[in-house]
Amino acid sequence: MCYDFKAQVITQLKRAHHRRDKEAVRILTERLLKLGVKDLHHTTGFDHPAVLIYTKDQPHDPVVARWGFVPESTKDKDKQLQVWNKTLNARGEDMFETWSYKYSARAKRCLICIDGFFEHYHFKGKTYPYYIHRADGEPMTLGGLWSEWEDKETGEKLTTFSIVTARGNDLLARIHNNPKLKGPRMPLILPDDAIDTWLTENVESEAEKEKILGLVKPYTDSELQAHTVRRLRGKEAVGNDPISDQEFRYPELDPEHDQGTLF
């Protein structure tokens, strides 16, 4: 699962940097700040933050979207508010069959650029947040699905997205050990050589569908690193603070304390 991540504006603009000079990126950044896009040192999908996504129609020009997928067929505002807490993640293996996602899986896949994501480790009845990031310090490019929903009463259009998930790798199997879940999951982190295929590949045939499904797999363990961080939930929650991804140790997880440590 992926309900929490870090995504600075400069990271979200990763793809835009390839096609624009520094001044153009600066102007774009100022415009985005006015639209509510900001540095997300820690955000949760349940707050439905404004995040930049890249689509097939605009592969290098970001679109502002809200986290929490709202199908185009959603009837009204009440239904929209009911559904988008349940659609923060889309299970990649099932996305072509799930009614909410199957159209977007074929025609509206997207990219989300983030610094890293957070998951909770369960130990002796408590949870401990971990920050997971690329070992080389580069941004992660996640695969997602997007939709544009129109409120029939007001005419307002809302662009939304869901993060596609894959089976968790060995690292996530150690961290994402929630006993209530059927095995670990992780966001779909796309290798550099899979990004354009995910974004632009047409899916009209069974072979093309299988090609996209072939990208839905765990990211390589050795290319990720993880460490514990300050609390993300409850009274001690760190909030949207630059220190949210900094390492923070819990004595009860040290090796001397009943093997609570993972590393």
C-alpha positions in Angstrom: 0.0 0.0 0.0 1.1 3.6 -0.3 -0.8 6.2 1.7 2.1 8.5 2.7 4.9 10.1 0.6 7.4 12.9 0.3 7.3 15.0 -2.9 9.0 18.4 -3.0 7.9 20.7 -5.9 11.4 20.5 -7.5 11.0 16.7 -7.5 7.5 16.8 -8.9 8.8 18.9 -11.8 11.5 16.3 -12.7 10.1 15.6 -16.1 9.4 19.2 -16.9 13.1 20.1 -16.3 14.0 18.0 -19.4 12.1 20.3 -21.7 12.4 23.7 -20.1 15.1 26.2 -19.3 15.6 27.3 -15.7 13.6 30.5 -16.1 10.7 28.7 -17.5 10.7 26.2 -14.6 10.9 29.1 -12.1 7.8 30.8 -13.7 6.0 27.4 -13.7 6.9 26.8 -10.1 5.4 30.2 -9.1 2.2 29.5 -11.0 1.9 26.1 -9.4 2.3 27.5 -5.9 -0.7 29.7 -6.6 -2.7 26.6 -7.5 -2.0 25.0 -4.2 1.0 22.8 -5.2 3.6 22.9 -2.5 6.5 21.0 -1.0 5.1 17.9 0.5 7.7 16.7 3.1 5.1 14.3 4.4 1.6 14.0 3.1 -1.2 11.4 3.4 -3.6 10.5 0.7 -6.5 11.0 3.1 -5.8 14.7 2.9 -6.2 14.5 -0.9 -3.2 16.9 -1.6 -2.7 18.7 -4.9 0.1 16.8 -6.7 1.6 17.1 -10.2 1.1 14.2 -12.6 2.2 13.6 -16.1 -0.2 12.2 -18.7 0.1 10.8 -22.3 -1.4 14.1 -23.6 1.1 16.2 -21.7 4.2 13.9 -21.1 6.4 16.8 -20.0 4.0 19.5 -18.9 2.5 18.6 -15.4 -1.2 18.6 -14.6 -2.4 19.4 -11.1 -4.4 16.5 -9.7 -5.9 15.5 -6.3 -4.8 12.2 -4.8 -7.9 9.9 -4.6 -9.3 8.5 -7.9 -12.8 9.6 -8.8 -14.3 7.6 -11.7 -15.8 9.7 -14.4 -19.2 7.9 -13.9 -19.4 9.1 -10.2 -23.0 10.4 -9.8 -22.6 13.5 -7.6 -20.5 15.3 -5.0 -21.7 13.1 -2.1 -20.6 10.0 -4.0 -17.3 11.6 -4.9 -16.5 12.3 -1.2 -17.4 8.7 -0.4 -15.3 7.1 -3.1 -11.9 8.9 -3.0 -10.7 7.7 0.3 -11.1 4.1 -1.0 -9.2 4.8 -4.3 -5.8 6.1 -3.1 -4.2 2.9 -4.4 -5.1 0.7 -7.4 -4.0 -2.9 -7.4 -1.9 -3.3 -10.5 -2.6 -6.9 -11.2 -6.4 -6.3 -11.2 -6.6 -2.8 -12.8 -7.8 -4.0 -16.2 -10.8 -5.9 -14.6 -11.7 -3.5 -11.8 -14.7 -1.4 -13.0 -13.4 1.8 -11.3 -10.0 1.6 -13.1 -10.3 -0.5 -16.2 -10.8 2.5 -18.6 -7.9 4.5 -17.2 -5.7 1.3 -17.1 -6.1 1.3 -20.9 -6.1 4.9 -21.8 -5.2 7.2 -18.8 -2.1 6.0 -17.1 0.1 8.6 -15.5 3.4 9.3 -13.7 4.0 10.8 -10.3 7.5 11.9 -9.3 8.3 11.7 -5.5 11.3 11.7 -3.2 10.2 8.6 -1.3 7.3 7.0 0.6 6.5 5.9 4.2 5.3 2.6 5.5 4.6 1.3 9.0 6.3 -1.6 10.7 4.3 -3.6 13.3 6.1 -4.7 16.4 4.6 -5.8 19.7 1.3 -4.1 19.2 2.7 -0.8 18.0 3.6 0.7 14.6 6.8 2.4 13.6 7.1 4.6 10.5 9.9 3.9 7.9 11.0 6.2 5.1 11.9 4.3 1.9 13.8 6.0 -0.9 16.2 5.2 -3.8 19.7 4.4 -2.7 21.2 6.7 -5.3 19.1 9.7 -4.0 17.3 10.1 -7.3 13.5 10.7 -7.4 11.1 7.8 -7.8 8.7 7.7 -10.7 5.5 6.0 -9.8 2.9 4.5 -12.1 -0.6 5.8 -11.6 -4.1 6.0 -13.1 -5.9 9.3 -13.6 -9.4 10.5 -14.3 -11.3 13.8 -14.9 -14.6 14.0 -13.1 -17.2 16.7 -13.7 -19.7 17.8 -11.0 -22.9 18.0 -12.9 -24.4 20.5 -10.5 -21.6 23.1 -10.6 -19.7 22.2 -13.8 -16.5 22.0 -11.8 -13.9 19.6 -13.2 -11.7 17.6 -10.8 -8.6 15.8 -12.0 -7.7 12.9 -9.7 -5.3 10.0 -9.6 -4.6 6.7 -7.8 -1.1 5.2 -7.2 -0.8 1.7 -8.7 0.6 -0.9 -6.4 2.6 -4.1 -6.9 3.6 -7.1 -4.8 6.1 -6.0 -2.1 9.8 -6.9 -2.5 11.9 -8.5 0.3 12.6 -5.1 1.9 8.8 -4.2 2.0 8.1 -7.8 3.3 10.1 -7.0 6.3 8.7 -3.5 6.9 5.1 -3.7 5.6 4.2 -6.6 8.0 0.6 -5.6 8.9 -1.0 -8.9 10.1 -4.4 -7.7 8.8 -3.1 -7.7 5.2 -2.6 -10.5 2.8 1.1 -10.0 2.1 3.2 -6.9 1.6 2.4 -4.3 -1.2 4.4 -1.4 -2.5 3.9 1.5 -5.0 4.7 0.7 -8.6 8.2 2.3 -8.9 9.0 2.4 -12.6 12.6 1.8 -13.8 13.9 4.4 -16.2 13.5 2.1 -19.2 9.8 1.4 -18.4 8.6 5.0 -17.9 7.7 5.9 -21.5 6.1 2.5 -22.1 3.8 2.9 -19.1 2.9 6.4 -20.1 2.4 6.1 -23.8 1.7 2.5 -24.8 -1.7 2.0 -26.4 -3.7 -0.8 -25.0 -6.2 -2.2 -27.5 -5.2 -5.8 -27.7 -4.6 -8.6 -25.2 -0.8 -8.5 -26.0 -0.6 -4.8 -25.3 -2.4 -5.3 -22.0 0.0 -8.1 -21.0 2.9 -5.7 -21.9 1.7 -3.2 -19.4 0.9 -5.9 -16.8 4.5 -7.0 -17.2 5.6 -3.7 -15.7 3.7 -4.3 -12.5 6.4 -5.9 -10.4 8.4 -5.2 -7.3 11.3 -2.8 -7.5 14.8 -4.1 -7.0 15.6 -4.4 -3.3 19.3 -3.4 -3.7 18.2 0.0 -5.2 16.2 1.0 -2.2 17.1 2.1 1.4 14.9 2.5 4.5 15.2 4.0 8.0 12.8 4.8 10.8 11.5 8.3 11.2 9.4 10.4 13.6 5.7 9.6 14.2 3.4 10.3 11.3 0.1 9.7 13.1 -1.5 10.8 16.4 -0.5 13.5 18.8 3.2 13.2 18.1 2.8 13.5 14.3 5.6 15.5 12.7 3.3 17.0 10.0 4.5 18.5 6.8 8.0 19.3 8.2 11.4 19.0 6.4 12.5 16.7 9.2 9.8 14.1 8.4 12.2 11.9 6.4 15.2 12.3 8.8 16.3 9.2 10.6 14.9 8.8 14.1 15.7 5.8 16.2 13.4 3.9 18.6 15.2 2.2 21.5 12.8 -0.7 21.5 13.8 -1.5 17.9 17.5 -1.8 18.7 19.1 -5.2 18.4 19.4 -5.5 22.2 15.6 -5.3 22.6 14.3 -8.7 21.4 15.5 -8.4 17.8 13.1 -5.6 17.0 15.4 -4.1 14.4 15.1 -5.0 10.7 18.6 -4.1 9.5 
